[in-house]
Amino acid sequence: RMLILSAASSAFALHSAAGPRPRLPVAPRASPPAAVQTLVEPSPFTTLLPSRTPTCSTLLRRLFVEPETSFSPAAVAAACSEDVQWVDMDLTEPVRGREAVERHLRAKWPLGSLLKVERLSDGASSGGFTWHREADGVSGSGLRGVTYFELNGEGELAYVQEGSEPLFKLDTILEAFLTAANANRQDEAKPPRSYERQTPTTASGIARYLWEVAYPGGATPSEALSFFSDEVVYEDFNYREPFVGLQAVSAYISLLDAFPQFTFLPERISDGDTGVCITWRCEVNGEPGPSGISYNQVDKSGKICFARDIPAPSIKPPPLAAVAARLSPQLRTFQPRAPLPSVAPPPPTALDTLAARPARAAIALAWFSFSAYVALASPGEFSVSADSFDNQLIAKAIDDPTSLNRIFFAVFNALGVLPGINAALLLPGAKGQRPLPAAPFVSAAFFLGFGAAGPYLALRQPRPDPVGRVELGFFARYVTESRLYGGGLLAAGAVLLYGLLSMADPATALSDYAELFGSSKLVHVSSIDLLVLSAFAFEPIREDMARRGWWDEAAEGTNNLARLLAFSLVPVLGPAFYLVLRPDLPETRA
């Protein structure tokens, strides 16, 4: 009996507070409009957050929408308050504390899992979103759900509640149960209306009016139906298919009249003009009953156009969900479903990046020109023979480093410093890069210079947005982000410069270098390689400056450009100075 009550809980939300309802004609599979079923009370945090803290929607977008791959459990946990309470409706007890939240998220979202946000509320101090699961390399979508979030006064996540759809759908069983109950229903007198009719047009305004004013005052279903669009889509996860259209929703509501003993109590209702997330519970004849979570969205005309209701399972954890999680840890369904939309914009293609950023197009052109010149027109020859000029030059330098031309010595070793600088500039934005992964190209640049770095520098997705240290890989977080690393590269550059300035006979060294430049492919190509890498150093520096708050495209004056030029004009030393002076990344995104 409680299984039926639990499964029907979200569908009975409207009936619970309004008392007896007039019968409506039954249409094929219809469901109550979203807001009609959602029950909530005002959040204790209903005022706008101070300007120094992010709004809830901004924080959720940064944590769950902006990451190119999956969200970071560490970043989410770091954004929580110390005493955060995370309620997973599939579990018997809430998860409490940052460390416990991180463990919970890592277990629930293993490697390869992707959380795709479908609809995001625009709340300030509280909010939520609908979501579905995806998996790397798998076409289609998995389990769907709703999550509610609430901030404290410091802008930290203080309370979270998440619900996932049940894999076992009562569907026709529930519909038959409701139909039979209505057949035996005794009509009761309607209570007198004791509320003043209102016409809110925001998502949270509609929900608050219905569940805090209208239903307690004796409203009937027609009061809620007036807030729905004709094309409303209502997902009651007791059913396999959504209810589409106002007529279908109205017909489904008519089946709920047989249960006046249900009393639904709102728990939390989020802020939000376009979308609202709600948590609720119900009582049956005064006894505790099922609970659930809902999400409603309104269209431009202020009508509810989408709703999703999820009842909490009566058995925790749900047995079928546990089996699906073991068989398919990423999707948590027994087979992939059709792909679903997401609020995240599609990542820019390589052509989009080249077209929108002239510097990237210039890098691409330089790489093609450089590659063609090296292969077809550069002096010297490619030879693996030990007797070749370049191999002899290298052999002599190994036996006696002082035999190597001092200028070329500086050029050759600078080609080891610049890739190290580029690694520190590029790795903070390397996670999930497309169309090329960062690690192979950043690593290969130490051996092949611009020949390896060029394609990645040109085609990588722009990543100027702030990033937290917790989102970085081990090498980036503990090595390239350290002042010691930047100081070491700066010291190496200073040693190379000292070697050039302390030459006993600069004129002879320059003459010998010019001769080598015209005859040795190694010297010729290495020199051009250093020149090109230095010429385009400004591009990753500018992106890293934006990431750390030192570059603002909208800023007036020349402060941006002056700072960029100060770190870009002097090869090697300028970028190395930037690594020493640049602001530290915050532990988490602001």
C-alpha positions in Angstrom: 0.0 0.0 0.0 2.8 2.4 0.9 4.5 1.5 -2.4 1.4 2.8 -4.3 1.4 5.9 -2.1 5.0 6.6 -2.8 4.8 6.1 -6.5 1.7 8.3 -6.7 3.0 11.0 -4.5 4.1 13.5 -7.1 0.9 13.1 -9.0 -1.3 13.8 -6.0 0.3 17.1 -5.2 -2.6 19.2 -6.5 -5.3 17.2 -4.9 -3.6 17.2 -1.4 -4.4 20.8 -0.5 -7.5 21.6 -2.5 -10.0 19.1 -1.2 -12.7 17.6 -3.4 -12.5 18.4 -7.1 -15.0 18.4 -9.9 -14.6 15.6 -12.4 -13.0 16.4 -15.7 -13.2 14.3 -18.8 -10.4 11.7 -19.1 -8.1 12.1 -22.1 -5.3 9.7 -23.1 -2.4 9.7 -20.7 -2.4 13.2 -19.3 -0.6 14.7 -16.4 -1.0 17.6 -14.0 0.8 20.7 -14.8 4.1 21.1 -13.3 3.4 23.8 -10.8 0.2 22.1 -9.7 2.1 19.2 -8.2 5.0 21.0 -6.7 4.8 21.9 -3.0 7.2 24.1 -1.1 7.6 26.7 1.5 9.7 29.9 1.3 13.4 29.3 1.7 14.9 31.0 4.7 17.3 32.6 2.3 14.9 34.6 0.1 16.8 37.9 -0.1 19.4 38.6 -2.7 23.0 37.7 -1.8 25.5 40.6 -1.3 27.3 41.6 -4.4 30.5 40.1 -3.2 29.0 36.6 -3.4 27.9 34.9 -6.5 24.2 34.2 -7.1 23.1 30.6 -6.9 22.5 30.3 -10.6 26.0 31.8 -11.3 27.6 29.3 -8.9 25.7 26.3 -10.4 26.6 27.4 -13.9 30.3 27.5 -13.0 30.3 24.2 -11.2 28.1 22.1 -13.4 27.6 23.8 -16.8 30.9 25.4 -17.8 33.2 22.4 -17.3 33.8 20.9 -20.7 33.7 17.3 -19.4 32.3 16.3 -16.1 32.0 18.5 -13.0 34.7 18.3 -10.4 33.5 16.7 -7.1 36.4 18.4 -5.3 35.3 21.8 -6.7 31.7 21.2 -5.7 32.7 20.1 -2.2 35.0 23.1 -1.8 32.0 25.4 -2.7 30.0 23.9 0.2 29.8 25.1 3.7 31.6 23.2 6.4 28.3 21.9 7.8 26.6 21.3 4.4 23.7 18.9 4.4 23.4 16.9 1.1 20.2 14.9 0.9 20.2 12.1 -1.7 16.7 10.8 -1.8 18.0 7.3 -2.6 19.8 7.1 0.7 18.4 6.7 4.2 20.5 9.5 5.8 21.8 12.9 4.5 25.5 13.3 3.7 27.1 15.9 5.9 30.3 17.9 5.6 32.6 18.7 2.7 34.7 15.6 2.7 31.7 13.3 2.9 30.1 15.2 0.0 33.2 14.8 -2.1 33.3 11.1 -1.4 29.6 10.8 -2.2 30.0 12.5 -5.5 33.1 10.6 -6.6 31.3 7.3 -5.8 28.1 8.4 -7.6 29.9 9.9 -10.6 32.8 7.6 -11.5 35.3 8.3 -14.2 33.6 8.7 -17.6 30.3 9.9 -16.1 28.9 13.2 -17.4 26.2 15.3 -15.7 24.3 17.3 -18.3 22.2 20.2 -17.0 19.0 20.5 -19.0 17.2 23.4 -17.4 18.7 25.8 -14.8 16.7 28.1 -12.6 17.8 31.8 -12.3 17.5 32.0 -8.5 19.7 34.2 -6.3 20.0 32.6 -2.9 18.6 29.2 -4.0 17.9 27.4 -7.2 18.2 24.1 -8.9 18.2 22.3 -12.2 17.0 19.2 -14.1 19.7 16.9 -15.4 20.5 13.6 -17.1 23.6 11.4 -17.2 25.8 10.7 -20.2 28.9 8.6 -20.6 32.1 9.2 -22.5 32.1 7.4 -25.8 28.4 6.3 -25.5 25.7 7.8 -27.6 22.5 8.6 -25.8 21.4 9.5 -22.3 21.0 7.8 -19.0 19.2 8.4 -15.6 17.4 11.7 -15.2 16.9 13.8 -12.1 16.4 17.1 -10.3 18.6 18.8 -7.7 17.8 21.7 -5.4 20.5 24.0 -4.0 20.5 26.6 -1.2 23.2 29.1 -0.3 24.1 30.5 3.1 24.9 34.1 3.7 28.6 33.6 2.6 27.5 32.3 -0.8 28.3 28.6 0.1 26.2 25.6 -0.7 24.5 24.9 2.7 21.7 22.5 1.7 21.3 20.3 -1.3 18.6 17.7 -2.2 18.7 15.5 -5.2 16.3 13.0 -6.7 16.6 10.5 -9.5 13.9 8.9 -11.5 12.8 5.4 -10.4 13.6 2.7 -13.0 10.5 0.8 -12.1 7.5 2.7 -13.5 4.0 1.9 -12.1 2.6 3.5 -15.3 -0.6 1.6 -16.3 -0.8 0.0 -12.8 -1.0 3.4 -11.2 -3.5 4.7 -13.8 -5.8 1.7 -13.2 -5.5 2.2 -9.5 -6.5 5.9 -9.8 -9.4 5.0 -12.1 -10.8 2.4 -9.8 -10.5 4.7 -6.8 -12.4 7.4 -8.7 -15.2 4.9 -9.6 -15.8 4.3 -5.9 -15.4 7.9 -4.8 -18.1 9.7 -2.8 -18.5 13.3 -3.8 -18.0 15.7 -0.9 -19.0 19.3 -0.4 -16.4 21.9 -1.5 -14.9 24.0 1.2 -15.6 27.8 0.8 -12.9 29.8 -0.9 -11.0 32.0 1.5 -8.2 33.5 -0.6 -7.8 36.4 -3.0 -7.1 35.4 -6.5 -3.7 36.5 -7.9 -2.0 36.3 -11.3 1.8 35.9 -10.8 3.9 35.2 -13.9 7.2 34.1 -12.4 8.0 30.5 -11.7 8.6 31.0 -7.9 5.7 33.5 -7.7 3.3 30.9 -9.2 4.5 28.1 -6.9 4.2 30.3 -3.8 0.8 31.5 -4.7 -0.6 28.1 -5.4 0.8 26.3 -2.4 0.9 29.0 0.2 -2.2 31.0 -0.7 -4.6 29.3 -3.1 -4.7 25.7 -2.0 -4.8 26.4 1.7 -7.6 28.7 0.9 -9.7 26.1 -0.9 -8.6 26.5 -4.5 -9.7 23.9 -7.1 -7.5 22.4 -9.9 -8.9 25.0 -12.3 -7.0 27.6 -10.4 -3.7 25.9 -11.2 -4.6 25.0 -14.7 -5.0 28.6 -15.6 -1.2 29.0 -15.1 -0.3 26.3 -17.7 0.5 26.9 -21.3 -1.4 24.9 -23.9 1.8 23.0 -24.8 2.9 22.2 -21.3 5.1 19.1 -20.9 4.8 17.4 -17.6 7.1 14.5 -16.6 5.8 12.4 -13.8 8.4 9.8 -13.3 5.9 7.2 -12.2 5.1 7.1 -16.0 7.3 6.1 -18.9 6.1 8.9 -21.1 5.4 12.6 -20.3 1.9 14.2 -20.4 1.8 16.7 -23.2 -0.7 19.5 -23.6 -3.2 21.1 -21.3 -6.0 18.7 -22.1 -4.0 15.7 -21.1 -2.8 17.4 -17.9 -6.4 18.3 -17.0 -7.6 14.8 -17.5 -4.9 13.3 -15.3 -5.7 15.8 -12.5 -9.3 14.6 -12.6 -8.1 11.2 -11.5 -6.8 12.6 -8.2 -10.1 13.6 -6.7 -10.4 10.2 -4.9 -7.7 11.1 -2.3 -8.8 14.0 -0.1 -6.9 12.3 2.8 -3.6 13.3 1.1 -2.1 16.5 2.6 1.0 17.8 0.8 3.4 20.1 2.7 5.9 22.3 1.1 9.5 22.1 2.5 11.6 24.4 0.3 10.9 26.5 -2.8 13.8 28.1 -4.6 14.1 31.6 -6.1 13.7 32.0 -9.8 11.7 34.0 -12.3 12.0 31.5 -15.2 12.6 28.2 -13.3 11.9 27.0 -9.7 12.9 23.9 -7.8 10.7 22.6 -5.0 11.1 19.9 -2.3 8.0 18.6 -0.5 6.5 15.8 1.6 3.0 14.6 2.2 0.8 13.2 5.0 -1.8 10.5 4.7 -4.6 10.8 7.3 -2.2 12.7 9.5 0.6 10.1 9.2 4.0 10.7 7.4 3.8 9.8 3.8 6.0 10.0 0.7 8.2 12.9 -0.2 9.7 14.2 -3.4 11.2 17.0 -5.5 9.9 19.0 -8.5 11.0 21.5 -11.1 8.8 24.0 -13.0 9.7 26.3 -15.8 7.7 29.2 -17.3 7.8 30.5 -20.9 8.1 34.1 -22.0 4.4 34.7 -21.4 4.7 33.7 -17.8 2.9 30.3 -18.3 4.3 27.0 -17.0 5.6 25.1 -20.0 7.6 22.3 -18.3 7.4 20.3 -15.1 9.2 17.3 -13.7 8.2 15.5 -10.5 10.2 12.8 -8.8 8.9 10.8 -5.8 11.4 9.5 -3.2 11.7 5.7 -3.3 9.9 3.7 -0.6 12.9 1.3 -0.4 16.3 2.9 0.0 18.5 2.4 -1.9 16.2 1.3 -4.7 17.1 -2.3 -5.7 16.8 -1.8 -9.4 18.9 1.4 -9.3 21.6 -0.5 -7.4 21.7 -3.2 -10.1 21.8 -0.7 -12.9 24.6 1.2 -11.2 26.7 -1.9 -11.0 26.0 -2.9 -14.6 26.4 0.6 -16.1 28.1 2.9 -13.5 28.1 5.9 -15.9 24.5 5.9 -17.2 22.8 4.0 -14.4 20.2 2.7 -16.7 20.0 -0.7 -18.3 20.4 0.7 -21.8 21.1 4.2 -23.2 18.1 6.3 -24.2 17.7 8.9 -26.9 20.0 11.9 -26.5 18.6 14.8 -24.5 19.3 18.6 -24.8 21.6 20.5 -22.4 21.9 24.2 -21.5 25.6 24.0 -22.1 26.4 25.6 -25.5 28.2 23.3 -27.9 31.9 23.8 -27.8 33.3 26.0 -30.6 34.8 24.0 -33.5 38.3 24.6 -34.7 37.0 26.7 -37.5 35.0 28.8 -35.1 38.0 29.5 -33.0 40.2 30.4 -36.0 37.5 32.7 -37.4 36.8 34.4 -34.1 40.4 34.9 -33.1 42.8 36.4 -35.6 45.8 35.5 -33.5 44.9 31.8 -33.7 44.5 32.1 -37.4 48.0 33.7 -37.6 49.4 30.8 -35.5 47.9 28.3 -37.9 49.2 30.1 -40.9 52.7 30.4 -39.3 52.7 26.6 -38.5 51.8 25.6 -42.1 54.4 28.1 -43.5 57.0 26.9 -40.9 56.5 23.2 -41.7 56.6 23.8 -45.5 59.7 25.9 -45.2 61.5 23.4 -43.0 60.7 20.6 -45.4 61.2 22.3 -48.7 63.5 25.4 -48.5 65.5 25.5 -45.3 69.3 25.2 -45.8 71.2 22.0 -44.8 69.9 18.4 -45.0 67.9 15.9 -43.1 70.2 13.0 -42.4 70.5 10.3 -39.7 74.1 9.6 -40.6 76.6 10.1 -37.9 78.8 11.9 -40.4 76.2 14.5 -41.2 77.1 18.1 -40.3 74.4 18.5 -37.7 75.1 15.2 -36.0 78.8 16.1 -35.9 77.9 19.5 -34.4 75.9 17.8 -31.7 78.6 15.2 -31.0 81.3 17.9 -30.6 79.0 19.8 -28.2 78.5 16.7 -26.1 82.2 16.1 -25.9 83.1 19.7 -25.3 80.2 22.1 -24.6 82.5 25.1 -25.0 83.0 24.2 -28.6 79.4 25.2 -29.4 78.7 28.7 -30.6 77.6 30.7 -27.6 74.7 32.3 -29.5 73.4 29.0 -30.7 73.9 27.5 -27.2 71.6 30.2 -25.9 69.0 29.6 -28.7 69.1 25.9 -28.3 68.6 25.9 -24.5 66.0 28.7 -24.7 63.9 26.1 -26.7 63.9 24.1 -23.5 62.7 27.0 -21.3 59.9 28.3 -23.6 58.0 25.0 -23.7 58.2 24.9 -19.9 56.7 28.4 -19.8 54.0 27.3 -22.2 53.1 24.3 -20.0 52.5 26.7 -17.1 50.3 28.9 -19.2 48.3 26.2 -21.0 47.8 23.5 -18.4 45.2 25.4 -16.3 42.9 25.4 -19.3 43.8 21.9 -20.5 41.1 19.8 -19.0 38.8 18.3 -21.7 40.4 20.3 -24.5 39.1 19.8 -28.0 39.8 19.0 -30.8 43.3 18.3 -29.5 44.3 17.0 -26.1 46.8 19.2 -24.3 49.3 16.7 -22.8 50.8 15.2 -26.0 51.4 18.5 -27.7 52.6 20.3 -24.6 55.0 17.5 -23.9 56.2 17.1 -27.5 57.1 20.8 -27.7 60.1 20.1 -25.5 61.6 18.1 -28.4 59.9 19.5 -31.5 59.3 23.1 -30.4 56.7 25.0 -32.5 56.3 22.0 -34.8 54.5 20.3 -32.0 53.1 23.2 -30.1 51.7 25.1 -33.1 48.6 23.0 -33.8 47.5 23.0 -30.2 48.2 26.8 -29.8 46.0 27.4 -32.9 43.1 25.0 -32.4 42.6 24.7 -28.6 39.3 25.9 -27.2 39.5 29.4 -25.5 39.6 29.0 -21.7 39.8 32.5 -20.3 37.3 31.9 -17.5 38.5 31.5 -13.8 39.5 28.0 -12.7 40.2 26.7 -9.2 43.3 24.8 -8.2 41.2 21.8 -7.2 40.3 21.4 -10.8 43.9 21.1 -12.0 45.8 17.9 -12.5 48.6 17.0 -10.1 51.4 18.4 -12.3 49.7 21.7 -12.9 48.6 22.1 -9.3 51.8 21.3 -7.5 54.5 22.0 -10.1 53.7 24.6 -12.8 51.6 26.7 -10.5 54.4 27.1 -7.9 56.5 30.2 -7.7 59.6 27.9 -7.5 58.8 26.6 -10.9 58.5 30.1 -12.4 61.6 31.2 -10.6 63.6 28.3 -11.9 62.7 29.1 -15.5 63.5 32.8 -14.9 66.9 31.8 -13.5 67.6 29.6 -16.5 66.7 32.5 -18.8 68.9 34.8 -16.8 71.9 32.4 -17.1 71.4 32.2 -20.9 71.3 36.0 -21.1 74.5 36.3 -18.9 76.2 33.9 -21.2 75.5 36.1 -24.2 76.5 39.3 -22.4 79.8 37.9 -21.2 81.1 36.7 -24.5 84.7 37.7 -25.0 84.4 38.3 -28.7 80.7 39.0 -29.7 81.6 39.9 -33.3 83.3 36.6 -34.0 80.5 34.7 -32.2 77.9 36.5 -34.3 79.8 35.8 -37.6 80.2 32.1 -36.7 76.5 31.9 -35.8 75.5 33.6 -39.2 77.6 31.0 -41.0 75.9 28.1 -39.1 72.5 29.7 -39.7 73.1 29.5 -43.4 74.5 26.0 -43.6 73.1 23.9 -40.7 69.4 22.8 -40.7 69.5 22.3 -36.9 70.8 25.8 -36.2 68.5 27.4 -38.9 65.3 25.7 -37.9 66.0 26.1 -34.1 66.5 29.8 -34.5 63.3 30.3 -36.5 61.5 28.0 -34.0 62.5 30.3 -31.1 61.5 33.4 -33.0 58.0 32.1 -33.8 57.4 30.7 -30.3 58.4 34.1 -28.8 56.3 36.0 -31.3 53.2 34.2 -30.3 53.9 34.0 -26.6 51.4 36.9 -26.0 48.4 34.7 -26.9 48.6 32.1 -24.1 49.8 34.8 -21.7 46.7 36.9 -22.4 44.4 34.0 -21.8 46.1 33.2 -18.6 45.9 36.8 -17.5 42.2 36.8 -18.1 41.9 33.6 -16.1 43.5 35.4 -13.1 41.8 38.7 -13.4 44.7 40.6 -15.1 43.0 41.0 -18.5 39.6 42.4 -19.1 38.4 42.9 -22.7 35.9 45.5 -21.6 38.4 47.6 -19.6 39.0 51.1 -20.8 42.5 52.6 -21.4 45.7 50.8 -22.2 46.4 49.0 -18.9 45.6 45.7 -20.4 47.9 46.1 -23.4 50.7 47.7 -21.4 50.8 44.8 -18.9 50.7 42.2 -21.7 53.5 43.9 -23.7 55.6 44.1 -20.6 55.6 40.3 -20.3 55.6 39.5 -24.1 58.2 41.7 -25.8 61.3 40.3 -24.2 61.7 36.6 -25.3 62.0 34.0 -22.6 62.6 36.5 -19.7 59.4 38.4 -20.1 57.1 35.3 -20.0 59.2 33.8 -17.2 58.8 37.0 -15.2 55.0 36.7 -15.7 55.0 33.2 -14.1 56.7 34.6 -11.0 54.4 37.6 -10.7 51.0 36.3 -11.8 48.3 36.0 -9.2 47.7 32.6 -7.7 44.6 30.7 -8.8 42.0 30.4 -6.0 41.4 27.0 -4.5 38.0 27.0 -6.1 36.2 29.2 -8.6 34.8 32.3 -7.1 
